[in-house]
Amino acid sequence: MSVETQLLGLPVDARRQLPARQLAYRKRAGDAPAVVWLGGFRSDMSSTKATALDEACAADGRAMLRFDYHAHGESAGDFHAANLSIWLDDALEMIRRFGGPAPVLVGSSMGGWIALLATARLKAEGCAPSGLVLIAPAVDFTERLMWARFPEEIRQKILKDGVWYRPSAYSPEPYPITRSLIEDARQHLILDHPIHVGVPIHILQGAKDPDVPIQYVDQFVSSLSKDDVSMTIIPDGDHRLSRPEDIATLVRITRELVQSLRAAS
């Protein structure tokens, strides 16, 4: 059974410099723990992976939540004025309101970074997720995979003009990389110190990912020495991991994590 898109309105938060926004989401009722989809940069809740997970949750009678960040997909907004703080707040609002008790967060690319940040915030509030599935987690990507690798002329263009349009292999239109995105994200960087997430983590990674290389993810995993971490590597997998066999692996991993968490509870 299909799930209709609903809208959540959030007011201006001047203290935290968050704009008013209306977020599109789809919530499927079912058993806990719910699966919560956190999409990637410029992706949306209708992506192939998100849709496949929703279909799997429907077949299993499991609750699922997916949504579009501000200025993504069906959620309106000016992408040029958006940043990681806004998208993190979007995720937190959605999880708190609709995620149910101890959900499993499935974060793809940028969504993996947001899943880690959201888990730390929710853990401090006493309502942490019960587990994470991270697909090619682009942790600190704005600083380490973008800014640090940009030639000086691109850096200067971003600083001077406020934006540079980066060609994309996944879209006919280039992606705007804004000064606001780069500078705001610096307050959310987590790779400069050891990380302790405190919940089971399963990482799905393509060995031929050109955007979030497996060596980069290996460095991230090495910082999780105190956590229960599993990793599945798809030898010929790219960044999107959207082939039928990749999606079947994602569904299997997510189901297995949910089942193990239920057995342990």
Buried (B, 14 or more C-beta within 10 A) or exposed (E): EEBEBEEBEBEEEEEEEBBEBEBBBBBBEBEBBBBBBBBBBBBBBBBBBBBBBBBBBBEBEBBBBBBBBBBBBBBBBEBEEBBBBBBBBBBBBBBEEBBBEBBBBBBBBBBBBBBBBBBBBBBEEEBBBBBBBBBBBBBBBBBBBBBEEBEEEBBEBBEEEEBBEEEEEEEEEEBBBBBBBBBBBEEBBBBEEEBEBBBBBBBBBBEEBEBBBBEBBEEBBEBBEEBEBBBBEBEEBBBBBBBEEBBEBBBEBBBEBBEBBEEEE
